[in-house]
Amino acid sequence: MTEATPPPAVSKRVSRLPYRDRSSFLVLLTATLYFGQGLPLGFTFAAYPVLLRTSGEPLSLIAWVPLLGLPWMLKFFWSPAVDNRWSARFGRRRSWLLSQQALMIAVMAAVALIPPGVATITHFILLGLASLFGATQDIATDGLAAERLTHGALSNANALAIAGMATGFLAGGGGVLMLTGVAGYTVAMSAVIAALIVCVVPVLMWQEGSVQRVAPATLGGALRRRGSLLLLALAILYGAPHSIDAALSRLFLVDQGWSLTELGTLDTAAMAAMAAIGCGTAAWLMPRIGAWPCAMLGLAVSCLAALYWLSASAGMVSATTELSIAARVVGASGMGLTSAAAFTAFMLFARGASQAGTDVTLFKSANAFGELGSASAGTAIAAAAGFAAGFGIAAVSATAAICLAFLMKQSQSQQASSQRATMEVPQ
């Protein structure tokens, strides 16, 4: 292992590059990696709790499952190590991608050998390790994208990445449940493992190349950069509207008499809308208007969804099936658009230094903390003051995030203008 180094400059004459160095291949590689990360997450947080419950496990045990996501919130602690240490034989990013994918495959294979409800503690340990390996791979994936993709390709990569993660989550969650019902648990998990193995192929095809030495990455280095604190605040806040709406709308609809099957179908439709509508719109729109306007548009759409849930819970409109489905689809689409734009903004910020993995991870960990905290806070507020109060917090947080995104856009525009003016001053 040796110190991290930035990648070599990529030639603008893309047509003469080997396909493994072209932006289109790197975009596909990034999307595949995110799909692979989404598979274990979908199993852990969507399928596994259901499998535990159907095997007779109590809710008191299932309540511990969300803690398996802690590595995704805490990964910023070891992100400098991912930037700083690597094998010269495999490359700065490829070293971590291959090793973490191999470890994920190994632990998920072990999970497949143990039916849910048997040796549950062992299952928890294995799924916690899968979460750790996936979170570590994510650091390297984000560093790869930030360092090697241009602005337009970066927009497409982030849109496809979120869509890939959502698709992987659906496959690992609902897909595993459906396949388990038809063919059994072992067959379903074998399909997950086979998909993870396929996701390794693009990484094996990619040749990273040599790089030059740079100063070691640090968390302090990320926080000291201009604009980092404002961007950190936005990272914490932008996911709150959707997190609150998703958490509270399920509970609200249960009180309205919706069945578990109907709620599951609604969640599937929302996740599909996030991937297809939200991320698809982001891929088309970001190259035309930029990341920050896209983020503001996505937040405005999420705010509209929050206002519907606020009105429905307050009795101002009827919570019909059609309107409720539309609200979840609209809110999820807004989240997909906002997330793709925010991830692109994080990576554009990070590419200005030599520690892209650390920088992007810091913001994404802050986002994970914000989403978890806002969902818990919104639920607590709803318990104390009613659903309308909880949904009101979602609308307020969306408005505040729009203001932060606008300030970030203005700050970066002023910084760019200042740099241009400095370059134009005669020497």
VEXDREN-2710 file (C-alpha; in Angstrom, 1 decimal):
% VEXDREN-2710
k/r/px/py/pz
1/MET/0.0/0.0/0.0
2/THR/1.2/3.5/-0.7
3/GLU/0.0/7.1/-0.4
4/ALA/-2.9/8.3/-2.6
5/THR/-2.3/10.3/-5.8
6/PRO/-4.5/12.1/-8.3
7/PRO/-5.3/10.4/-11.6
8/PRO/-3.7/11.6/-14.8
9/ALA/-5.4/14.2/-16.9
10/VAL/-7.9/12.7/-19.3
11/SER/-7.5/13.8/-22.9
12/LYS/-10.3/15.7/-24.5
13/ARG/-9.9/13.7/-27.6
14/VAL/-12.2/11.0/-26.3
15/SER/-12.6/9.2/-29.6
16/ARG/-8.9/8.1/-29.5
17/LEU/-9.1/6.8/-25.9
18/PRO/-9.4/3.1/-25.2
19/TYR/-13.0/2.3/-24.3
20/ARG/-11.9/1.6/-20.7
21/ASP/-10.9/5.3/-20.3
22/ARG/-13.9/6.8/-22.1
23/SER/-16.5/8.7/-20.1
24/SER/-19.3/6.4/-21.3
25/PHE/-17.5/3.3/-19.8
26/LEU/-16.8/5.1/-16.6
27/VAL/-20.4/6.2/-16.3
28/LEU/-21.5/2.6/-16.8
29/LEU/-19.0/1.4/-14.3
30/THR/-20.2/3.9/-11.7
31/ALA/-23.9/2.9/-12.2
32/THR/-23.0/-0.8/-11.9
33/LEU/-21.1/-0.2/-8.7
34/TYR/-24.1/1.6/-7.2
35/PHE/-26.4/-1.1/-8.3
36/GLY/-24.2/-3.6/-6.5
37/GLN/-24.2/-1.5/-3.4
38/GLY/-28.0/-1.3/-3.4
39/LEU/-28.5/-5.1/-3.5
40/PRO/-27.3/-5.8/0.1
41/LEU/-29.0/-2.6/1.4
42/GLY/-32.3/-3.6/-0.2
43/PHE/-32.1/-7.1/1.4
44/THR/-31.1/-5.7/4.8
45/PHE/-33.6/-3.0/5.2
46/ALA/-36.6/-4.2/3.0
47/ALA/-36.5/-8.0/2.8
48/TYR/-34.8/-9.1/5.9
49/PRO/-37.2/-7.5/8.4
50/VAL/-40.1/-9.2/6.6
51/LEU/-38.3/-12.5/6.5
52/LEU/-37.6/-12.2/10.3
53/ARG/-41.2/-11.4/11.0
54/THR/-42.6/-14.3/8.9
55/SER/-40.2/-16.6/10.8
56/GLY/-41.8/-15.6/14.0
57/GLU/-39.2/-13.1/15.4
58/PRO/-40.6/-10.3/17.7
59/LEU/-40.7/-6.6/16.7
60/SER/-38.3/-5.9/19.6
61/LEU/-35.6/-7.8/17.7
62/ILE/-36.5/-6.4/14.3
63/ALA/-36.2/-2.8/15.7
64/TRP/-32.4/-3.3/15.8
65/VAL/-32.2/-3.8/12.0
66/PRO/-31.8/0.0/11.2
67/LEU/-28.6/0.0/13.2
68/LEU/-27.0/-2.0/10.4
69/GLY/-26.9/1.2/8.4
70/LEU/-24.5/2.9/10.8
71/PRO/-21.4/2.3/8.6
72/TRP/-23.1/4.5/5.9
73/MET/-23.4/7.4/8.4
74/LEU/-20.0/6.9/10.0
75/LYS/-17.9/6.2/6.9
76/PHE/-16.4/9.7/6.9
77/PHE/-14.1/8.5/9.7
78/TRP/-12.2/6.1/7.5
79/SER/-12.6/7.9/4.2
80/PRO/-9.1/9.4/4.4
81/ALA/-7.7/5.9/4.6
82/VAL/-9.4/5.0/1.4
83/ASP/-7.9/8.1/-0.3
84/ASN/-4.5/7.7/1.3
85/ARG/-3.8/3.9/1.0
86/TRP/-3.9/1.6/-2.0
87/SER/-2.1/-1.2/-3.8
88/ALA/0.2/0.0/-6.6
89/ARG/-0.6/-3.2/-8.5
90/PHE/-4.3/-2.5/-8.7
91/GLY/-4.6/1.3/-8.5
92/ARG/-5.9/3.9/-6.1
93/ARG/-9.6/3.3/-6.6
94/ARG/-9.6/-0.2/-8.1
95/SER/-7.8/-1.6/-5.0
96/TRP/-10.7/-0.7/-2.8
97/LEU/-13.4/-1.5/-5.4
98/LEU/-12.2/-5.1/-6.0
99/SER/-11.5/-5.9/-2.3
100/GLN/-14.8/-4.6/-1.0
101/GLN/-16.8/-6.3/-3.8
102/ALA/-15.1/-9.6/-3.0
103/LEU/-15.8/-9.2/0.7
104/MET/-19.5/-8.3/0.0
105/ILE/-19.9/-11.4/-2.1
106/ALA/-18.4/-13.6/0.6
107/VAL/-20.6/-12.3/3.4
108/MET/-23.8/-12.4/1.3
109/ALA/-22.9/-16.0/0.4
110/ALA/-22.6/-16.8/4.1
111/VAL/-26.0/-15.1/4.7
112/ALA/-27.5/-17.3/2.0
113/LEU/-26.4/-20.4/3.9
114/ILE/-28.4/-19.4/7.1
115/PRO/-32.2/-19.2/6.8
116/PRO/-33.7/-16.2/8.6
117/GLY/-34.7/-16.9/12.2
118/VAL/-31.7/-19.4/12.6
119/ALA/-28.6/-17.9/14.2
120/THR/-30.0/-14.4/14.0
121/ILE/-27.0/-12.8/15.8
122/THR/-24.7/-14.3/13.1
123/HIS/-27.0/-12.8/10.4
124/PHE/-26.8/-9.4/12.1
125/ILE/-23.0/-9.6/12.2
126/LEU/-22.7/-10.7/8.5
127/LEU/-25.2/-8.0/7.3
128/GLY/-23.3/-5.4/9.4
129/LEU/-20.1/-6.4/7.6
130/ALA/-21.9/-6.2/4.2
131/SER/-23.0/-2.7/5.1
132/LEU/-19.4/-1.8/6.1
133/PHE/-17.9/-3.1/2.9
134/GLY/-20.6/-1.4/0.8
135/ALA/-20.0/1.9/2.5
136/THR/-16.3/1.6/2.0
137/GLN/-16.7/0.8/-1.6
138/ASP/-18.9/3.9/-1.9
139/ILE/-16.1/6.1/-0.8
140/ALA/-13.9/4.8/-3.6
141/THR/-16.7/4.9/-6.2
142/ASP/-17.4/8.6/-5.4
143/GLY/-13.7/9.4/-5.6
144/LEU/-13.5/7.7/-9.0
145/ALA/-16.4/9.7/-10.4
146/ALA/-15.3/13.0/-9.0
147/GLU/-11.8/12.7/-10.3
148/ARG/-12.3/11.2/-13.8
149/LEU/-15.6/12.5/-15.2
150/THR/-16.3/15.9/-16.8
151/HIS/-19.3/18.0/-15.8
152/GLY/-21.7/16.5/-18.4
153/ALA/-20.6/12.9/-17.8
154/LEU/-20.7/13.6/-14.0
155/SER/-24.3/14.6/-14.2
156/ASN/-25.2/11.5/-16.1
157/ALA/-23.2/9.3/-13.8
158/ASN/-24.9/10.7/-10.7
159/ALA/-28.4/10.3/-12.2
160/LEU/-27.6/6.7/-13.2
161/ALA/-25.9/6.1/-9.9
162/ILE/-29.0/7.0/-7.9
163/ALA/-31.2/5.1/-10.3
164/GLY/-28.8/2.1/-10.0
165/MET/-28.9/2.2/-6.2
166/ALA/-32.7/2.4/-6.2
167/THR/-32.9/-0.5/-8.7
168/GLY/-30.5/-2.5/-6.6
169/PHE/-32.5/-1.8/-3.5
170/LEU/-35.7/-2.9/-5.2
171/ALA/-34.0/-6.1/-6.5
172/GLY/-32.5/-6.9/-3.1
173/GLY/-35.7/-6.0/-1.2
174/GLY/-38.9/-6.7/-3.1
175/GLY/-37.2/-8.9/-5.7
176/VAL/-35.8/-11.2/-3.0
177/LEU/-39.2/-11.4/-1.3
178/MET/-41.0/-12.3/-4.5
179/LEU/-38.4/-14.8/-5.6
180/THR/-38.4/-16.3/-2.1
181/GLY/-42.1/-16.8/-2.3
182/VAL/-41.8/-18.6/-5.6
183/ALA/-38.5/-20.5/-5.4
184/GLY/-37.3/-20.3/-1.8
185/TYR/-34.8/-18.4/0.2
186/THR/-31.7/-20.1/-1.1
187/VAL/-32.5/-19.5/-4.8
188/ALA/-33.4/-15.9/-4.1
189/MET/-30.1/-15.2/-2.3
190/SER/-28.2/-17.1/-5.1
191/ALA/-29.6/-14.6/-7.6
192/VAL/-28.3/-11.7/-5.4
193/ILE/-24.9/-13.3/-5.3
194/ALA/-24.8/-13.9/-9.0
195/ALA/-25.8/-10.2/-9.6
196/LEU/-23.0/-9.1/-7.3
197/ILE/-20.5/-11.2/-9.2
198/VAL/-21.6/-9.7/-12.5
199/CYS/-21.0/-6.2/-11.0
200/VAL/-17.4/-7.1/-10.6
201/VAL/-16.8/-7.5/-14.3
202/PRO/-16.6/-3.8/-15.3
203/VAL/-14.1/-3.2/-12.5
204/LEU/-11.9/-6.1/-13.8
205/MET/-12.1/-4.6/-17.3
206/TRP/-11.0/-1.2/-16.1
207/GLN/-7.3/-0.3/-15.9
208/GLU/-6.8/2.7/-13.7
209/GLY/-3.2/3.7/-14.6
210/SER/-0.4/5.3/-12.6
211/VAL/-0.8/8.5/-10.5
212/GLN/1.4/11.0/-8.7
213/ARG/2.0/11.6/-5.0
214/VAL/0.0/14.2/-3.1
215/ALA/-0.5/15.3/0.5
216/PRO/-2.5/12.9/2.6
217/ALA/-6.2/13.4/2.8
218/THR/-7.8/14.7/6.0
219/LEU/-11.2/15.6/7.3
220/GLY/-9.9/18.9/8.3
221/GLY/-8.7/19.6/4.8
222/ALA/-12.3/19.2/3.6
223/LEU/-13.8/21.5/6.2
224/ARG/-11.3/24.2/5.7
225/ARG/-12.1/24.7/2.0
226/ARG/-14.2/27.8/1.1
227/GLY/-18.0/27.0/0.9
228/SER/-17.7/23.6/2.7
229/LEU/-19.7/24.6/5.8
230/LEU/-22.6/25.9/3.7
231/LEU/-22.5/22.8/1.5
232/LEU/-22.4/20.6/4.7
233/ALA/-25.6/22.4/6.0
234/LEU/-27.3/21.7/2.7
235/ALA/-26.2/18.1/2.7
236/ILE/-27.9/17.7/6.2
237/LEU/-31.1/19.4/5.1
238/TYR/-32.0/18.5/1.6
239/GLY/-33.1/14.9/2.2
240/ALA/-35.4/15.9/5.1
241/PRO/-38.6/16.6/3.2
242/HIS/-38.7/13.2/1.5
243/SER/-37.5/11.3/4.6
244/ILE/-40.3/12.9/6.7
245/ASP/-43.0/12.4/4.0
246/ALA/-42.0/8.8/3.4
247/ALA/-42.0/7.9/7.1
248/LEU/-45.2/9.7/8.0
249/SER/-47.2/9.0/4.9
250/ARG/-47.0/5.2/5.6
251/LEU/-48.3/5.7/9.1
252/PHE/-50.9/8.1/8.0
253/LEU/-52.2/5.7/5.3
254/VAL/-52.2/2.9/7.8
255/ASP/-54.6/5.0/9.9
256/GLN/-56.7/5.5/6.7
257/GLY/-57.1/1.7/6.4
258/TRP/-54.4/0.9/3.7
259/SER/-53.2/-2.7/3.7
260/LEU/-49.6/-3.8/3.8
261/THR/-49.8/-5.0/0.2
262/GLU/-51.1/-1.6/-0.9
263/LEU/-48.3/0.2/1.1
264/GLY/-45.7/-2.1/-0.4
265/THR/-47.0/-1.4/-3.9
266/LEU/-46.9/2.4/-3.1
267/ASP/-43.3/2.2/-2.0
268/THR/-42.3/0.3/-5.1
269/ALA/-44.0/2.9/-7.3
270/ALA/-42.3/5.7/-5.4
271/MET/-38.8/4.1/-5.8
272/ALA/-39.4/3.5/-9.5
273/ALA/-40.4/7.1/-9.9
274/MET/-37.3/8.3/-8.1
275/ALA/-35.1/6.3/-10.5
276/ALA/-37.0/6.8/-13.8
277/ILE/-38.6/10.3/-13.5
278/GLY/-36.3/12.1/-11.0
279/CYS/-33.0/10.7/-12.1
280/GLY/-34.0/10.8/-15.8
281/THR/-35.0/14.4/-15.5
282/ALA/-31.7/15.2/-13.8
283/ALA/-29.6/13.6/-16.5
284/TRP/-31.4/15.6/-19.2
285/LEU/-31.7/18.9/-17.3
286/MET/-28.4/19.3/-15.4
287/PRO/-26.2/19.8/-18.5
288/ARG/-28.6/22.6/-19.6
289/ILE/-29.2/24.6/-16.4
290/GLY/-26.7/23.3/-13.9
291/ALA/-26.7/21.4/-10.6
292/TRP/-28.0/24.1/-8.2
293/PRO/-31.1/25.1/-10.3
294/CYS/-31.9/21.4/-10.6
295/ALA/-31.6/21.0/-6.8
296/MET/-33.9/23.9/-6.2
297/LEU/-36.5/22.5/-8.7
298/GLY/-36.4/19.1/-7.0
299/LEU/-36.8/20.6/-3.6
300/ALA/-39.8/22.7/-4.8
301/VAL/-41.4/19.5/-6.2
302/SER/-40.8/17.8/-2.8
303/CYS/-42.4/20.8/-1.1
304/LEU/-45.5/20.4/-3.2
305/ALA/-45.8/16.8/-2.0
306/ALA/-45.3/17.8/1.6
307/LEU/-48.1/20.4/1.2
308/TYR/-50.5/17.7/0.0
309/TRP/-49.8/15.5/2.9
310/LEU/-50.2/18.5/5.3
311/SER/-53.5/19.3/3.7
312/ALA/-54.7/15.7/3.8
313/SER/-53.7/15.2/7.4
314/ALA/-55.4/18.4/8.4
315/GLY/-58.6/17.4/6.7
316/MET/-58.4/20.2/4.1
317/VAL/-58.4/17.7/1.1
318/SER/-59.5/14.1/0.9
319/ALA/-56.7/11.5/1.1
320/THR/-57.9/9.5/-1.9
321/THR/-56.0/6.6/-3.3
322/GLU/-55.2/8.4/-6.5
323/LEU/-54.0/11.6/-4.8
324/SER/-51.9/9.7/-2.3
325/ILE/-50.1/7.7/-5.0
326/ALA/-49.5/10.9/-7.0
327/ALA/-48.1/12.6/-3.9
328/ARG/-45.6/9.8/-3.2
329/VAL/-44.6/9.6/-6.9
330/VAL/-44.1/13.4/-7.0
331/GLY/-42.2/13.5/-3.8
332/ALA/-39.9/10.6/-4.8
333/SER/-39.3/12.2/-8.2
334/GLY/-38.3/15.4/-6.5
335/MET/-36.0/13.6/-4.3
336/GLY/-34.4/11.8/-7.2
337/LEU/-33.8/15.1/-9.0
338/THR/-32.5/16.8/-5.9
339/SER/-30.2/13.9/-5.0
340/ALA/-28.6/13.7/-8.4
341/ALA/-28.0/17.4/-8.4
342/ALA/-26.6/17.4/-4.9
343/PHE/-24.3/14.5/-5.6
344/THR/-23.0/16.3/-8.7
345/ALA/-22.4/19.5/-6.7
346/PHE/-20.5/17.5/-4.0
347/MET/-18.3/15.9/-6.6
348/LEU/-17.6/19.2/-8.5
349/PHE/-16.6/20.7/-5.2
350/ALA/-14.4/17.7/-4.3
351/ARG/-12.6/17.6/-7.6
352/GLY/-10.9/20.9/-6.7
353/ALA/-8.7/19.0/-4.3
354/SER/-6.8/15.7/-4.2
355/GLN/-9.0/14.0/-1.7
356/ALA/-12.2/13.5/-3.6
357/GLY/-13.3/10.4/-1.7
358/THR/-13.0/12.0/1.7
359/ASP/-14.7/15.2/0.6
360/VAL/-17.7/13.6/-1.0
361/THR/-18.1/11.1/1.8
362/LEU/-18.2/13.8/4.4
363/PHE/-21.2/15.4/2.6
364/LYS/-23.0/12.1/2.0
365/SER/-22.5/11.0/5.6
366/ALA/-24.0/14.3/6.7
367/ASN/-26.9/13.6/4.3
368/ALA/-27.4/10.2/5.9
369/PHE/-27.5/11.8/9.4
370/GLY/-29.9/14.4/8.2
371/GLU/-32.3/11.9/6.7
372/LEU/-32.3/9.6/9.7
373/GLY/-32.6/12.5/12.2
374/SER/-35.4/14.2/10.3
375/ALA/-37.4/11.1/9.9
376/SER/-37.2/10.5/13.7
377/ALA/-37.8/14.1/14.5
378/GLY/-40.8/14.3/12.2
379/THR/-42.3/11.2/13.7
380/ALA/-41.8/12.5/17.2
381/ILE/-43.4/15.8/16.3
382/ALA/-46.4/14.0/14.7
383/ALA/-46.8/11.9/17.8
384/ALA/-46.9/15.0/20.0
385/ALA/-48.8/17.5/17.8
386/GLY/-50.4/15.4/15.0
387/PHE/-49.5/14.4/11.4
388/ALA/-50.1/17.9/10.1
389/ALA/-47.3/19.3/12.3
390/GLY/-44.9/16.6/11.1
391/PHE/-45.7/17.2/7.5
392/GLY/-45.4/21.0/8.1
393/ILE/-41.8/20.4/9.2
394/ALA/-41.2/18.7/5.9
395/ALA/-42.5/21.7/3.9
396/VAL/-40.4/24.1/6.1
397/SER/-37.2/22.1/5.6
398/ALA/-37.7/22.0/1.8
399/THR/-38.1/25.8/1.8
400/ALA/-35.0/26.2/3.9
401/ALA/-33.0/23.9/1.7
402/ILE/-34.0/25.9/-1.4
403/CYS/-32.7/29.0/0.3
404/LEU/-29.4/27.3/1.1
405/ALA/-29.1/26.0/-2.5
406/PHE/-29.7/29.5/-3.8
407/LEU/-27.0/30.9/-1.4
408/MET/-24.6/28.2/-2.6
409/LYS/-25.2/29.1/-6.2
410/GLN/-24.7/32.8/-5.6
411/SER/-21.5/32.1/-3.6
412/GLN/-20.0/29.9/-6.4
413/SER/-21.0/32.4/-9.1
414/GLN/-19.3/35.3/-7.2
415/GLN/-16.2/33.1/-6.7
416/ALA/-16.1/32.3/-10.4
417/SER/-16.5/36.0/-11.3
418/SER/-13.7/37.0/-8.9
419/GLN/-11.4/34.4/-10.4
420/ARG/-12.2/35.6/-14.0
421/ALA/-11.5/39.2/-13.0
422/THR/-8.2/38.3/-11.4
423/MET/-7.1/36.5/-14.6
424/GLU/-8.1/39.5/-16.7
425/VAL/-6.0/42.0/-14.7
426/PRO/-2.9/43.0/-16.8
427/GLN/0.4/42.0/-15.4
END
